[in-house]
């Protein structure tokens, strides 16, 4: 009889350790300036030339088709770098000392699938979290895991996968998968 409490503790201790184990996670880069990519719409202002000032979309090749100079590659560039590239292209025989400003007018969408009300493609809003993205998609289904989700994010040439909590920041172009909970 004296051994019964010790045996019980010996059996419960390994199970308690299993209950506190967190799921595997993978690093996902969340810092740094915003980088332009396909699907982004940018507002380009050329001071002194209102005809060139307009909103342009980054095409599938990662370029902006800009009047006078043709396609200018901006994929993976910040808005500051994109404005420098556009100014350099305009200075190459079209304008003297062009002053160009670039700002994001519309971010590329994010995608969500799995155990949500309405999966699909949705417009990104700056500062969005996984929780806000799920709300945008109609909320959780009845069988959804309401504590975490999987985020797929492109980093350079690689697609990175991470298991994240609901307050994790979403970036444009991310794919969020809400899994089914296990009872």
C-alpha positions in Angstrom: 0.0 0.0 0.0 2.9 2.4 0.6 4.1 1.9 -2.9 0.8 2.8 -4.6 1.3 6.7 -4.3 4.9 6.3 -5.7 3.7 4.2 -8.6 0.9 6.6 -9.4 3.3 9.6 -9.4 5.8 7.6 -11.5 3.1 6.9 -14.1 1.6 10.4 -14.1 4.9 12.4 -14.3 5.7 11.3 -17.9 2.1 12.1 -19.0 2.3 15.5 -17.5 5.5 16.3 -19.5 3.6 15.3 -22.7 0.8 17.7 -21.9 3.1 20.7 -21.7 5.0 20.0 -24.9 4.4 22.8 -27.4 4.0 22.1 -31.2 7.0 22.4 -33.4 7.5 25.8 -34.8 9.6 27.2 -37.6 11.1 30.7 -37.8 9.2 33.2 -39.9 10.7 36.6 -40.6 8.4 39.4 -39.3 10.7 42.5 -39.3 12.1 44.8 -41.9 10.6 47.3 -44.4 7.8 46.2 -46.7 9.0 44.7 -50.0 7.0 45.1 -53.2 5.8 42.0 -55.1 3.3 40.9 -57.7 -0.2 42.1 -57.0 0.7 45.3 -55.1 -0.7 48.6 -56.4 1.6 51.6 -55.9 0.8 55.3 -56.1 3.6 57.0 -58.0 3.9 60.8 -57.8 6.2 62.6 -60.2 6.5 66.1 -59.0 6.1 68.6 -61.8 4.4 66.1 -64.2 0.8 65.3 -63.1 0.3 63.2 -66.2 2.7 60.6 -64.9 1.3 60.6 -61.4 -1.0 57.6 -61.1 -1.6 54.2 -59.5 0.2 51.3 -61.1 0.1 47.6 -60.3 3.2 45.3 -60.0 2.8 42.7 -62.8 3.6 39.0 -62.8 7.2 39.7 -63.8 7.6 42.0 -60.8 7.7 45.2 -62.8 5.7 48.4 -63.2 4.9 49.4 -66.7 5.7 53.1 -66.5 5.0 55.6 -69.3 8.0 56.8 -71.2 10.5 54.3 -69.7 8.7 51.0 -70.0 8.9 48.2 -67.4 10.9 49.0 -64.3 11.7 46.0 -62.0 10.5 46.5 -58.4 10.0 43.0 -57.0 11.7 42.6 -53.7 12.4 46.4 -53.5 11.2 48.9 -50.8 9.2 51.9 -51.9 12.3 54.0 -51.4 14.4 51.9 -53.7 11.5 51.8 -56.3 11.3 55.6 -56.3 15.1 55.8 -56.9 14.9 53.3 -59.8 12.0 55.2 -61.4 13.8 58.5 -61.0 16.9 57.1 -62.6 14.9 55.7 -65.5 13.2 59.1 -66.1 16.6 60.9 -65.8 17.9 58.8 -68.6 16.9 61.2 -71.3 13.3 62.1 -70.4 13.4 64.5 -67.4 16.0 66.7 -65.7 16.3 65.9 -62.0 13.0 64.0 -61.6 11.5 63.9 -58.1 9.6 60.6 -57.7 7.7 59.3 -54.7 6.3 55.8 -54.3 3.8 54.6 -51.7 1.7 51.4 -51.4 -1.9 52.1 -52.5 -3.1 48.5 -52.1 -1.3 45.5 -50.7 -1.5 42.2 -52.4 -4.1 39.8 -50.8 -3.6 37.1 -48.3 -5.2 33.6 -48.5 -6.9 31.5 -45.9 -8.2 28.0 -46.0 -9.3 25.2 -43.8 -11.7 25.3 -40.9 -13.1 28.8 -41.5 -16.5 30.1 -42.6 -15.4 31.2 -46.1 -11.9 30.4 -47.3 -10.3 32.2 -50.2 -8.5 35.4 -51.1 -9.0 38.6 -49.1 -7.6 42.1 -49.1 -4.7 42.7 -46.7 -5.0 45.5 -44.1 -1.8 46.8 -42.5 -1.2 45.4 -39.0 -3.4 42.4 -39.5 -3.0 39.3 -37.3 -4.1 35.7 -37.8 -7.1 36.3 -35.5 -8.2 39.3 -37.7 -7.7 37.2 -40.9 -9.9 34.5 -39.5 -12.6 37.0 -38.6 -12.4 38.4 -42.2 -12.9 34.8 -43.5 -16.2 34.4 -41.5 -14.7 33.1 -38.3 -13.9 29.6 -37.1 -15.9 26.5 -38.2 -17.3 24.3 -35.4 -14.4 21.9 -35.6 -11.6 24.4 -35.9 -8.5 24.5 -33.7 -9.0 27.8 -32.0 -5.6 28.2 -30.5 -3.2 28.2 -33.5 -2.9 28.1 -37.2 -0.3 27.3 -39.9 1.2 30.2 -41.9 3.0 29.8 -45.2 5.2 32.7 -46.2 7.6 33.2 -49.1 11.1 34.3 -48.0 13.2 34.9 -51.0 13.0 31.7 -53.2 11.7 29.5 -50.3 8.3 28.9 -48.9 8.5 28.8 -45.1 5.9 27.1 -42.9 5.2 27.9 -39.3 2.8 26.9 -36.6 1.7 30.2 -35.0 -0.6 31.6 -32.3 -3.6 33.8 -33.2 -1.9 37.1 -32.5 0.9 36.4 -35.0 1.2 39.2 -37.7 0.1 38.4 -41.2 1.9 39.8 -44.2 0.5 40.3 -47.7 0.8 37.1 -49.8 0.6 34.8 -46.7 -1.4 31.7 -46.8 -3.1 30.8 -43.5 -4.4 27.3 -42.8 -6.7 26.7 -39.9 -6.6 23.1 -38.9 -9.2 20.8 -37.4 -9.0 20.3 -33.6 -8.5 16.8 -32.2 -10.9 15.9 -29.4 
